[in-house]
Amino acid sequence: MLPFVKASAKAAGYKRSEFEKLPLPQAGVITKDFNLPVQTAAQAYGETFETATADEWSTKILSKGEPVNSNTKWQLLDQPEKITMPSKLLNSVMFADMGSVDVPGTIGAITLDTDKSQEFFKVGKATVTFTKDGEQKSIPVELYDWGSPGGGPDGIYDDIWFANPADELTYDLWYDFDKYPVTQSAEFWSMSLEAGDTIMVSYQGVAKGEDGGLHLLPAFSGSRVFWMGNLKSPDYIGTYYDPELNTGENIVDAILESPVIDLTNFSFAELQMQTWFEVNGENFCSMALEVALMDDVESGVTVTLESDYGAIDVKKGEFVPLRQFNPFIMMGLGAFGPPAAGGAPLPKEGMALQKGLLQASIPNDNNGDGIPDDWADWASSWTSCAELGITELDPWSDPDWDGFSNLEEYIWGGDPCDYYSPDQDEDGLPDPWEDAQSCGGGYINMVPWDDSDGDGFTNENEFWMGTNPCDINDPGEGFQPPEPGNLAIGLTSGGEFAPPQWRPFRFNLAPFAGHKIKLSFKFSFKNKTGNYFRGWAIDDVKIVDAESDLDFKIMTPEFGFFDQYHFEEIVQGESWSGNYLFKMTDVFFLDLNTPDAVEQKYIPPDQTITVTQEGLWFTTSIKIAGIDCTVEGNFFNEAYDQLTFYFSGTGLLEKTINGWGNMSIDPDTKNISGYFEAVTSDGMMCWGQIEVAQQ
């Protein structure tokens, strides 16, 4: 078949033409006339959910492809800001808009504590009564009369503190000198307290809206939105957890579908919308926008969409993913979940509080990913990333495989492309945190599993709890570490540790111009305790006939970005199971413990290995640096021509090695080759090439 070229024409005020095959060149020139009809003004599609047209949108709940009944579902809400979550949920998860709530408390009757009072000071006993989340609370306190210097007690109580040390973990007491000027004492430092006075009580709660709980966000415009969540279960209103939904580990799909949207008079198409979300970063959750072709053809018929971006084959009624709003949650891992806890939710006192991340926003973070833009630019230009050619830093990825995401590298001042930064001793604790402690001897000597202060909690425990590993009284008496599953950390449309906020999104739908479509908003989740967050909301969906300045992108059903807009059938390859001769060539070692060390070349002996393959899963055993290692990996697809693998092993004297690599088949020679890198626990790094031949 001779090669051919297709072309389309467009002009302002005229409807663009279909793509047509160009004729063969004549005298080296191709000419083609296009007749463009006058553009009939296309009316933009708009849905604000304020009128009866909102009822044309449909909802459904599926698990394993079958319909299920659930209180957690898409629902049309009027004045969502009036939906208040039960206040008891505020102690169950880490809400980004939690903060210090300050309320006035009243000091009750004061009685002298003769056991604690001495000649030079007196101690009084009382209670402070205040209102927390609509409920009256009372806590016992002690008041101190320090008197004047050298003069002994003077009958005026100068200071106040908790009688029960356990209350210090939940509350703080302070006097508001600006609001309640001191009149009884000339001492500027004295609170001059007596029964009936006001003392301020602070606690962790909802900084805005102290009327009993967290609210859903108001509509972006008007008063109505579509929202995915639970309104029927009293203890979980405002969340997306349904205690009556018994789906176990199965994924639940809550789907909101638009009516058929007619774009037949459109020459271009750009989707515009507003959305916010707040979901559990410690549990599986996915929010996807999908589009389906709905032309007047039989269901399942394949239609080729041609545009400036190439040809795309789609089937009528089959939804194609356009975007996943939270791709970092697909792994089922929390952004800061401690590895030692097996991905257990982060305690409220955890890493976020260690670095003071509970802030409304991060300066110079235009994309809301939690990393300042200038830091990302610096890291990709001046750190090891520049040597590796990494120019973009996704906050959730870990290009140096050191266990710290790029966001965590930023938090701890690390190099996102240096395996030994910010944890040179590879003990799982950031070196800056270890160096900041007054015990343990800094990062070189601090041991994660030691209990430096003898309070029953290891240094690693105290890191994740946000407590002081050098203070036997921190955490205080009676403290119980949170149980996995009871706490969770929220990821929101506002960014990491930021309250959710409405975000505008635009999508280029140019290939669908001239066709009919449906939109689908699919919220997929596992129904787990800890899903005590406010879900997902959609407002102001609009499609305009305008040429978008955005690239057109779709995603595969597996949520991998697919930018080439051309589908190729994957031909299943042959299984790798069998015996192979495994060679490592151009292998180098470098002693990382020696500053001026020079890499040393090493020629290891060839090995015979046995490969086991099950589907995309690859396993074998090899010996590297004299250590027997278990190798596990994944093929990219059923062609079985590329795979990434990881390996680890333990040798004599508990010496360990960890590494990764890749292998691929040359399509012409069918030879298997690859590359590997590894690091040993005694500070040796090695890397080299791989050659594999079947026996």
Secondary structure, DSSP 8 states (H G I E B T S, - for coil): -----EE----TTB-----EE----BTTB--------B------EEE-S-SGGGGG-EEEEEETTEE---SEEEEEEESGGG-B--GGGGGTSB-TTEEEEEEEEEE---EE-TTT-BTTBEEEEEEEEEEETTEEEEEEEEEEE--BTTTB--S-B-EEEESSGGGGGTEEEE--TTTS---S-S-TT---B-TT-EEEEEEEEESS-TTTS-B----SSSSEEEEEEESSSGGGTTSS--TT---TTSEEEEEEE---EE-TT-SS-EEEEEEEEEEETTS-EEEEEEEEE--SS-TT-EEEEEETTEEEEEEBT--EEEEES-GGGTTS--TT--GGGTS----TTSHHHHTT---S--TT-TT-SSS-HHHHHHHHHHSHHHHHT-----TT--TT-SS--HHHHHHTT--TT-TTSS-TT-SSS-HHHHHHSSSTTHHHH--TTS-TT-SS--HHHHHHHT--TT-TTSS-TT-----TTT--BEEETT-TTS----EEEEEE-GGGTTSEEEEEEEEEEE--TT--S-EEEEEEEEEESS--SS---EE-TT--EE-S-------------EEEEEEEEEEEEEETTSTT---EEE----EEEEEEEETTEEEEEEEETTEEEEEEEEESSTT--EEEEEEEEE-GGG-EEEEEEEEEE-TTT--EEEEEEEEETTSEEEEEEEEEEE-
